[in-house]
Amino acid sequence: MTASLFVTGTRVGSIQLDHRDAAGAPGRPEDVAHAVAKPVVDGLEASVCGQLVRAAATEDWPSAGHAARCEECARIAG
């Protein structure tokens, strides 16, 4: 198994009042996983797509169990 260059982070928050996804269904932006380049320390980091996220060094991007992933992060990090 190869080491990953990215860990998983979740978005910190939003000033948007009505959270809806592209299909118009209600949702929270915190539900989407973002990729954060290593090395990382647990806490606030910038994701590869530019969002401020709460990252955990132990959550590897390829093996993280998040169903929804940021499209831009997935494009960049694979």
C-alpha positions in Angstrom: 0.0 0.0 0.0 1.3 3.5 -0.9 1.2 6.5 1.4 -1.4 9.1 0.5 -0.4 12.7 0.0 -3.8 14.0 1.3 -5.9 13.8 4.4 -9.6 14.5 4.7 -11.2 17.7 6.2 -14.7 19.0 6.6 -15.7 22.6 6.0 -15.8 24.8 9.0 -18.9 26.8 8.2 -20.8 29.1 5.9 -22.5 32.4 6.0 -25.1 31.0 3.5 -28.5 30.9 5.2 -30.3 28.3 3.0 -28.0 25.3 2.4 -29.1 23.5 -0.8 -27.1 21.2 -3.1 -27.0 21.4 -6.9 -30.3 19.5 -7.2 -32.0 21.9 -4.7 -32.2 19.4 -1.8 -31.5 20.8 1.7 -28.0 20.0 3.0 -25.1 21.3 5.0 -21.8 22.3 3.4 -20.0 20.5 6.3 -21.3 17.2 4.9 -18.8 17.3 2.0 -15.3 16.0 2.5 -12.4 18.1 1.2 -8.7 17.0 0.5 -5.9 18.7 2.5 -2.3 18.3 1.4 0.1 16.7 3.9 1.9 17.4 6.1 -1.0 18.5 8.3 -1.6 19.1 12.0 -5.1 18.4 13.4 -7.0 21.7 13.3 -7.9 24.4 10.7 -6.2 24.0 7.3 -6.8 25.1 3.7 -8.1 22.4 1.4 -6.8 22.0 -2.1 -9.9 23.7 -3.4 -9.3 26.7 -1.1 -11.9 26.1 1.5 -11.2 26.5 5.2 -11.6 23.0 6.7 -11.2 21.2 10.0 -8.6 18.5 9.2 -7.5 15.4 11.0 -4.1 13.9 10.2 -5.3 10.4 10.7 -8.1 10.5 8.1 -6.5 9.5 4.9 -8.2 10.9 1.7 -8.4 7.7 -0.3 -9.8 5.6 2.5 -12.0 8.1 4.2 -15.6 6.9 4.6 -17.3 10.2 3.4 -20.0 9.5 0.9 -19.9 13.1 -0.6 -16.6 14.6 -1.7 -15.9 18.0 -3.0 -15.7 17.8 -6.8 -12.7 20.1 -7.1 -10.8 18.3 -4.4 -11.6 14.9 -6.1 -10.4 16.3 -9.4 -7.1 17.6 -7.9 -6.3 14.8 -5.3 -7.8 11.9 -7.3 
